[in-house]
Amino acid sequence: MAPEPALAVDALFDLLMPLSQLVIGILVLAAVVVSVHRLIVRGPSRMGGAMLIAGGAVVCVAVVGYLVQAF
């Protein structure tokens, strides 16, 4: 059985995928910087809850990233 020829759509998607990951990474980094700045301004009384929210966000982003690459 002969392999299927590569489609132009697949090639275009392969080129755009790293770019989209870079854009998502930059947006996540910007959100982390803004949230850390706001956390520092609010003080240590809200650090516990904010760290739980930040940790949960990191785990969610990692799981979504894994699921997107797996399928």
Sequence and secondary structure as in RCSB ss.txt:
>XXXX:A:sequence
MAPEPALAVDALFDLLMPLSQLVIGILVLAAVVVSVHRLIVRGPSRMGGAMLIAGGAVVCVAVVGYLVQAF
>XXXX:A:secstr
       HHHHHHHHHHHHHHHHHHHHHHHHHHHHHHHHHHH GGGHHHHHHHHHHHHHHHHHHHHHHHH 
